Every structure is written in C-alpha cells, then in structure tokens.
Amino acid sequence: MSLRDIAAHIKEMYDTDISHTVLSEVTDRVIPAIRLWQAHELEDVYTIVWLDAMYYKVKNESGHVVTRCLYNVLGINMEGRKHLLGMYISESEGAKFWLSVLTDLQQRGVKDILIACIDNLGGFEEAIASLYPKTEVQSCIVHQVRNTIKYVASKDVKAVIADMQLIYRAANKELAEEHLNTFENKWGKKYPIAIKSWRNNWHKLSTFFKYAADIRRLIYTTNTIEGFHRQIRKVTKTKGAFTNDMALLKLVYLVSQRIAEKWTMPLQNWGLTMQQLSILFEGRLTEIL
C-alpha cells in the first residue's frame, strides 16, 4: 500500500489523521531488516542463477524523476529451491557494476555458480570471468528474438520468427548452426544488424545445447526470474515515482519476502536434474556434496 492508501485506511477505520512523514518514519523500521538481508550469508554453490532488471521511476536528490534499474539475482541451490540472492539498484549496467554485484555474492559466501542466465547484460561476461571463470553463461533466447524483431519490417516478422524457431529448437548445436547459416543467407542482406547480433552472441546463445531437455528448459530463457518479477509488478504497477531509492527497495523487499514464503519445494524432477549436473560438472559438486 502507498502512504496515501495507508493514511486513508486509518482515517476510515479510526477517524485519525496521520501525516505521510509519520508513516514514512514507521515504515523506515523495515530498513534494518533490509540491511541485514542484504548482508546475510549465502550458500557455497548455486546451480543456476538468473539475473534480470526491473525499471522504475525514482526521484533523485534534486527532486527530478529519473529511471532506476533494479537488478534481482535469483538462484537455485543444491536442493533445487529458489533463493533470492540480492537486489541491486544502478543507473546503468557495465563491467564495473557487475563486478561489484559478483564481488558482493562472493564475499557473502558463494564459491561457485554453475550456469548464469542473463538478458545479454553489458559487461557481465567480463565481470564473471574474473571471479567465476568456470561459470557457463547463457543469454536469454526470448530476449534475443525480441531484439531481432526490432529491426524487422512488420510484413516479415512472422516469417523471421519461424526461421529463428528452427535455430533454437534444433536437436543439437550443429543443426542449430546450419539453421543459423540458412537464416543469414535468407535475411542477411535485408537485416544485417539482426544477423550480426545472432553471430556476436552465438557463443552465449548456444550454451544450452550442451544439456538435456529438462535443463535446457530451465536455462534457455529468463522466464523463471521474469515470473518472479510479474508477481512484484502486481504490487508496484499502481505506484508512480518513488520518493527515493530506499522507498523502492522497501516495497520490493517486502513483496519478495512474501513471495519467497512459497518457495518451500524443490523444482520438479530436481533429483534427475542434479544427477545430470553432477556428471556435467564433475568435481565441482562432489567437493560440496
């Protein structure tokens, strides 16, 4: 609820007026809990980690409304359970920012990440290579498709999407690369920027072909964390500009804690998935198990 909602509710229930200043002071009592959560110790290993951004309007120190990126890091632990590892606010992304995020995770106890799923985040590859050089990086296929469509004329969108589906739905990487070559031959002259994006990011887009179908479904998109974001937006969508960064953090933190209460069960068929990961990442899990 916004401060206005809370004030109106108290007025209706108790016929008492409470200023926004007083209400803000009351809600500020959650700040120590946020600080404690931001520093809480994490587990040694996370099998899969998703990173994605949410965008909000926030008033800066000058009172001007600016756009803030709120990055959430969602992980799956060894038991197959979801765990929100951190929330980070930044004006822009880049290697320096991602290095600070990954350094924070490392300082809080994360020794290894098997697979990181991202939305083609700028600077992330360089940052993770410096702290977690063995981590496999998978860019989100769905975001790649969306970005490609931006450069395609509306009359060609349906055909281009059909050709892209042949690439990422291929049985293996070799067949996918054949479809990518066909895709380039067909559309390369007309949409060179779109094709260049696929080529430049192919090493990250094709990581998921190494794995069996159940792992592929988990990592080829950022749907897992986007589902989490949809739940948060149900609460934040009615809000205008937040008064400051902490006001944004307070609300998202409280909503995320409520969502996390339901994360009591491991992912479906996690036992089989874990067996595959143990084989694929031999030595990196047995040291922990």
Phi and psi in degrees as a GROMACS rama.xvg file:
@    title "Ramachandran Plot"
@    xaxis  label "Phi"
@    yaxis  label "Psi"
@TYPE xy
-76.9956  165.84  SER-2
-60.4739  -35.5788  LEU-3
-64.3399  -42.0872  ARG-4
-62.2021  -44.2623  ASP-5
-64.1451  -45.3855  ILE-6
-60.5824  -42.6639  ALA-7
-65.5635  -39.0834  ALA-8
-65.4875  -44.6764  HIS-9
-64.6755  -38.3216  ILE-10
-63.3267  -42.5536  LYS-11
-68.5556  -41.3885  GLU-12
-79.0116  -39.5871  MET-13
-122.587  0.714393  TYR-14
53.5235  42.6507  ASP-15
-126.738  132.943  THR-16
-92.8985  129.064  ASP-17
-126.771  128.543  ILE-18
-71.6881  158.904  SER-19
-63.5278  -31.0015  HIS-20
-63.1575  -45.6802  THR-21
-65.1626  -43.0528  VAL-22
-63.3972  -37.8855  LEU-23
-64.2152  -39.1511  SER-24
-64.7089  -36.5005  GLU-25
-67.4737  -48.1201  VAL-26
-69.2541  -21.5347  THR-27
-64.4292  -13.9394  ASP-28
-66.8948  -13.1437  ARG-29
-82.1189  -13.8155  VAL-30
-59.4087  -45.228  ILE-31
-57.8592  -35.6736  PRO-32
-66.2097  -38.0771  ALA-33
-64.3043  -46.4435  ILE-34
-60.7256  -40.7505  ARG-35
-65.7787  -41.9492  LEU-36
-65.4818  -39.6904  TRP-37
-64.2226  -21.8584  GLN-38
-107.473  1.56475  ALA-39
-66.3425  150.255  HIS-40
-70.9662  139.249  GLU-41
-104.581  172.046  LEU-42
-79.6382  164.829  GLU-43
-65.3408  -42.5636  ASP-44
-132.193  137.008  VAL-45
-121.329  126.79  TYR-46
-69.976  -46.1325  THR-47
-134.239  136.294  ILE-48
-130.511  132.032  VAL-49
-109.692  140.152  TRP-50
-127.574  129.288  LEU-51
-154.906  161.808  ASP-52
-113.985  150.44  ALA-53
-121.376  146.191  MET-54
-115.978  132.57  TYR-55
-137.114  155.66  TYR-56
-91.742  128.213  LYS-57
-136.234  143.237  VAL-58
-82.6248  130.359  LYS-59
-85.8526  -173.891  ASN-60
-62.5723  -24.4557  GLU-61
-87.3942  -3.72637  SER-62
89.459  0.491209  GLY-63
-83.9375  144.674  HIS-64
-83.9751  123.875  VAL-65
-126.865  164.285  VAL-66
-93.4307  130.893  THR-67
-116.042  141.573  ARG-68
-96.1179  122.69  CYS-69
-106.555  108.852  LEU-70
-94.5849  128.42  TYR-71
-109.514  142.629  ASN-72
-118.136  113.273  VAL-73
-113.521  128.998  LEU-74
-125.948  159.49  GLY-75
-110.3  122.622  ILE-76
-83.0721  -174.496  ASN-77
-64.8851  -23.8556  MET-78
-88.8842  -0.783059  GLU-79
85.3549  15.4681  GLY-80
-101.085  145.269  ARG-81
-71.6382  148.731  LYS-82
-152.554  120.231  HIS-83
-78.1968  111.95  LEU-84
-82.2458  -32.7049  LEU-85
-174.519  162.216  GLY-86
-128.678  132.865  MET-87
-137.273  130.646  TYR-88
-102.678  132.432  ILE-89
-146.554  149.016  SER-90
-77.2216  -27.7774  GLU-91
-157.395  158.709  SER-92
-97.9295  169.746  GLU-93
162.109  170.227  GLY-94
-58.1701  -39.435  ALA-95
-64.2363  -44.1038  LYS-96
-63.9211  -47.9295  PHE-97
-65.9004  -30.5882  TRP-98
-64.9867  -38.2236  LEU-99
-67.0582  -37.9662  SER-100
-65.0418  -49.038  VAL-101
-67.913  -33.529  LEU-102
-64.3003  -40.0749  THR-103
-61.0159  -45.0203  ASP-104
-61.9809  -42.4015  LEU-105
-64.8552  -42.8024  GLN-106
-66.2877  -24.7669  GLN-107
-91.3731  6.65914  ARG-108
116.753  -4.13045  GLY-109
-77.0177  113.82  VAL-110
-92.6133  -25.7622  LYS-111
-154.38  144.928  ASP-112
-127.946  123.777  ILE-113
-75.1744  -53.3366  LEU-114
-133.891  130.002  ILE-115
-113.11  125.882  ALA-116
-108.151  124.75  CYS-117
-134.695  166.514  ILE-118
-99.9297  58.3132  ASP-119
48.0504  46.2453  ASN-120
-66.6216  130.026  LEU-121
-66.0808  126.133  GLY-122
85.4899  -6.22882  GLY-123
-68.9135  -42.5746  PHE-124
-56.7736  -46.5992  GLU-125
-63.8711  -40.757  GLU-126
-67.3601  -45.7703  ALA-127
-70.8529  -29.1289  ILE-128
-64.5934  -26.9624  ALA-129
-81.1815  -26.7393  SER-130
-111.731  -35.2644  LEU-131
-130.045  70.3307  TYR-132
-63.9185  -19.2073  PRO-133
-90.3049  -5.03867  LYS-134
-68.9931  132.318  THR-135
-81.8088  135.524  GLU-136
-112.299  126.993  VAL-137
-121.305  120.172  GLN-138
-82.4776  147.429  SER-139
-69.8476  121.967  CYS-140
-65.0531  -40.3945  ILE-141
-61.1627  -42.6815  VAL-142
-65.7986  -36.6768  HIS-143
-62.8856  -42.1067  GLN-144
-62.9104  -45.3016  VAL-145
-60.8122  -43.4455  ARG-146
-65.4827  -35.1916  ASN-147
-64.8213  -43.1143  THR-148
-61.9318  -25.7047  ILE-149
-58.7555  -28.7506  LYS-150
-99.7103  7.60352  TYR-151
-110.023  137.138  VAL-152
-65.3501  145.84  ALA-153
-56.7968  -33.9327  SER-154
-67.932  -20.5373  LYS-155
-103.027  -6.28712  ASP-156
-55.9689  -48.7357  VAL-157
-59.8522  -43.8063  LYS-158
-68.9438  -39.9123  ALA-159
-65.0135  -42.8868  VAL-160
-61.3014  -42.6951  ILE-161
-60.4634  -39.4741  ALA-162
-71.4615  -35.3455  ASP-163
-68.1119  -35.4587  MET-164
-60.6746  -34.3613  GLN-165
-62.4233  -31.9617  LEU-166
-70.4264  -57.6973  ILE-167
-83.7331  -8.87135  TYR-168
-98.8387  6.52328  ARG-169
-63.4386  156.185  ALA-170
-70.2623  -29.7892  ALA-171
-151.833  173.856  ASN-172
-65.6984  -38.5244  LYS-173
-60.9098  -46.5533  GLU-174
-66.5813  -37.293  LEU-175
-61.2834  -39.9029  ALA-176
-68.5126  -32.4737  GLU-177
-64.2287  -43.5544  GLU-178
-66.453  -34.3032  HIS-179
-65.4577  -40.5402  LEU-180
-63.0229  -42.8659  ASN-181
-62.9366  -41.0557  THR-182
-60.0466  -43.1064  PHE-183
-68.0546  -42.6374  GLU-184
-62.4637  -34.4438  ASN-185
-80.2725  -40.7939  LYS-186
-116.849  -4.9585  TRP-187
-58.3651  -43.2355  GLY-188
-70.2428  -34.4717  LYS-189
-80.528  -37.332  LYS-190
-131.216  67.3693  TYR-191
-63.3964  -33.6983  PRO-192
-66.746  -41.4308  ILE-193
-62.9664  -43.05  ALA-194
-66.8397  -40.6396  ILE-195
-59.9883  -38.0796  LYS-196
-61.9457  -43.0793  SER-197
-62.9208  -43.7617  TRP-198
-65.8252  -44.851  ARG-199
-65.1597  -31.4507  ASN-200
-105.041  6.15778  ASN-201
-58.6791  -37.864  TRP-202
-61.6146  -27.6051  HIS-203
-92.3474  -32.9315  LYS-204
-71.6984  -25.7845  LEU-205
-98.5525  3.10725  SER-206
-56.6703  -39.9705  THR-207
-64.5538  -16.699  PHE-208
-66.5465  -15.0482  PHE-209
-71.2401  -17.2376  LYS-210
-112.552  163.674  TYR-211
-71.1636  168.592  ALA-212
-56.4  -42.2513  ALA-213
-66.775  -34.6488  ASP-214
-75.4037  -37.8645  ILE-215
-55.5042  -45.422  ARG-216
-61.0574  -30.3363  ARG-217
-76.1386  -34.426  LEU-218
-109.282  -13.1664  ILE-219
-78.021  -10.9782  TYR-220
-135.254  168.828  THR-221
-97.8428  27.5091  THR-222
-56.893  -33.9233  ASN-223
-60.6307  -49.3285  THR-224
-76.7427  -28.2688  ILE-225
-67.0243  -33.5719  GLU-226
-63.0576  -40.0931  GLY-227
-62.3458  -42.6641  PHE-228
-65.3882  -35.8486  HIS-229
-61.9604  -37.3639  ARG-230
-66.5428  -37.8104  GLN-231
-67.7869  -40.4238  ILE-232
-66.7806  -22.7346  ARG-233
-59.4696  -29.9021  LYS-234
-92.6598  -39.2017  VAL-235
-88.1856  -12.5291  THR-236
-63.756  -24.0473  LYS-237
-88.2144  -4.25952  THR-238
-84.7545  144.652  LYS-239
-85.3876  -131.557  GLY-240
-83.2084  132.472  ALA-241
-74.234  148.897  PHE-242
-67.9159  -28.4445  THR-243
-165.548  177.77  ASN-244
-62.1362  -39.0343  ASP-245
-67.1323  -35.2184  MET-246
-60.6035  -39.5581  ALA-247
-65.6734  -46.7322  LEU-248
-62.0342  -40.1205  LEU-249
-58.5107  -47.5004  LYS-250
-67.8207  -48.2466  LEU-251
-64.2962  -37.4919  VAL-252
-61.0651  -47.7802  TYR-253
-64.1683  -40.3634  LEU-254
-66.2775  -43.1638  VAL-255
-65.0756  -34.9619  SER-256
-65.8481  -36.5199  GLN-257
-67.1363  -42.4116  ARG-258
-63.3228  -42.744  ILE-259
-64.6161  -21.5615  ALA-260
-61.4379  -23.1045  GLU-261
-89.588  -5.50295  LYS-262
-86.3992  64.1194  TRP-263
-100.897  -18.8556  THR-264
-110.912  148.128  MET-265
-70.4986  164.576  PRO-266
-61.6429  154.789  LEU-267
-60.0473  136.778  GLN-268
56.9544  33.699  ASN-269
-65.0709  -31.999  TRP-270
-58.0236  -44.6044  GLY-271
-67.8395  -39.7697  LEU-272
-62.4636  -42.0461  THR-273
-65.3119  -36.1321  MET-274
-61.7501  -42.8697  GLN-275
-64.7758  -43.2973  GLN-276
-63.6619  -36.6343  LEU-277
-63.0788  -35.1609  SER-278
-76.502  -46.0942  ILE-279
-67.1044  -34.5601  LEU-280
-112.943  50.0941  PHE-281
-56.1981  132.528  GLU-282
93.4438  -31.1552  GLY-283
-83.1093  -23.4867  ARG-284
-101.532  -33.4613  LEU-285
-64.7068  -26.7543  THR-286
-67.9474  -27.7076  GLU-287
-93.5689  -38.193  ILE-288
